[in-house]
């Protein structure tokens, strides 16, 4: 697809979408601009029309990733059923996405978090905003679960949400290191225990 063949906002998104699987599989620094341009099938000038630098592009990729992720999270946390069922469904979806062979579904926080935080203040800030959005939604679901009686989470649901998110991020990293799903399965067991659903 040529960048000139699509509307401006769609062309920008097209370049971001082409880079996502590259970053998810190789990381930020290992992917050069030439590789992004080849994947997107756009000329260098078109890239710089939308992005001032590779760092600004990385920030845009993260912002788009989180916007899509949070939209999907909203859908998963709004399905019919109890809050406990919705929360477990969300974590089951996380587990399945990390086992998917397609790099597109993999967690960019796990892949890029440690790599870019020391390289770029703007990318670190994008990661922080996005992860806080995830924690906020987990906390709201935990609050709803306490209200509907499906969860026995402690009163400080934000602390529980942070603990759950940290557990799953760590599990995602360990699963990458071991190339095994056991850390993710263990995170699910721990999630059930923490929520009183074991």
LINMO-V826411 format. One record per backbone hydrogen bond with DSSP energy under -0.5 kcal/mol. NH is the residue of the N-H (numbers start at 0). CO is the residue of the C=O. E is the energy in kcal/mol with one decimal. If there is no record, write none. Layout:
((NH/CO/E) (NH/CO/E))
This chain:
((4/1/-1.6) (5/2/-1.0) (10/6/-2.6) (11/7/-2.2) (12/8/-2.2) (13/9/-2.4) (14/10/-1.9) (15/11/-2.0) (16/12/-3.1) (17/13/-1.9) (18/14/-1.5) (19/15/-1.8) (20/16/-0.7) (21/17/-0.5) (22/18/-2.8) (23/19/-2.7) (24/20/-1.6) (25/21/-2.8) (26/21/-0.5) (26/22/-1.7) (30/27/-0.9) (31/29/-0.7) (35/31/-1.8) (36/32/-2.8) (37/33/-2.3) (38/34/-2.4) (39/35/-2.5) (40/36/-1.4) (41/36/-1.8) (45/42/-0.6) (46/42/-1.5) (47/43/-2.0) (48/44/-0.9) (49/45/-1.1) (49/46/-1.0) (50/46/-2.2) (56/52/-2.0) (57/53/-2.9) (58/54/-2.3) (59/55/-2.1) (60/56/-2.6) (61/57/-2.3) (62/58/-2.7) (63/59/-2.4) (64/60/-2.6) (65/61/-2.7) (66/62/-2.2) (67/63/-2.5) (68/64/-2.8) (69/65/-3.2) (70/66/-1.8) (71/67/-2.3) (72/68/-2.6) (73/69/-2.3) (74/70/-1.7) (75/71/-2.6) (76/72/-2.5) (77/74/-1.4) (78/75/-0.7) (85/81/-2.3) (86/82/-2.7) (87/83/-2.4) (88/84/-2.2) (89/85/-2.2) (90/86/-2.1) (91/87/-2.3) (92/88/-2.1) (93/89/-2.1) (94/90/-2.6) (95/91/-2.5) (96/92/-2.4) (97/93/-1.7) (98/94/-0.9) (98/95/-0.6) (99/95/-0.8) (104/101/-1.1) (105/102/-1.2) (110/106/-1.8) (111/107/-3.2) (112/108/-2.1) (115/111/-2.8) (116/112/-1.4) (117/113/-0.5) (118/115/-0.8) (119/115/-2.5) (123/119/-2.1) (124/120/-2.2) (125/121/-1.9) (126/122/-2.3) (127/123/-2.4) (128/124/-2.7) (129/125/-2.3) (130/126/-2.7) (131/127/-2.2) (132/128/-1.8) (133/129/-1.7) (134/130/-2.4) (135/131/-2.7) (136/132/-1.8) (137/133/-2.4) (138/134/-2.7) (139/135/-2.2) (140/136/-2.1) (141/137/-2.3) (142/138/-2.4) (143/139/-2.4) (144/140/-2.2) (145/141/-2.0) (146/142/-2.0) (147/143/-2.7) (148/144/-0.7) (149/144/-1.0) (150/144/-1.8) (151/194/-1.3) (156/154/-1.9) (159/155/-1.6) (160/156/-2.7) (161/157/-2.6) (162/158/-2.4) (163/159/-2.8) (164/160/-2.5) (165/161/-2.8) (166/162/-2.3) (167/163/-2.4) (168/164/-2.5) (169/165/-2.5) (170/166/-2.3) (171/167/-2.4) (172/168/-2.2) (173/169/-2.7) (174/170/-2.5) (175/171/-1.5) (176/172/-2.2) (177/173/-3.0) (178/174/-1.4) (179/174/-1.0) (183/180/-0.7) (184/180/-2.2) (185/181/-2.7) (186/182/-2.0) (187/183/-1.8) (188/184/-2.0) (189/185/-2.7) (190/186/-2.4) (191/187/-2.3) (192/188/-2.3) (193/189/-2.7) (194/190/-2.0) (195/192/-1.2) (196/191/-3.6) (197/191/-0.7))
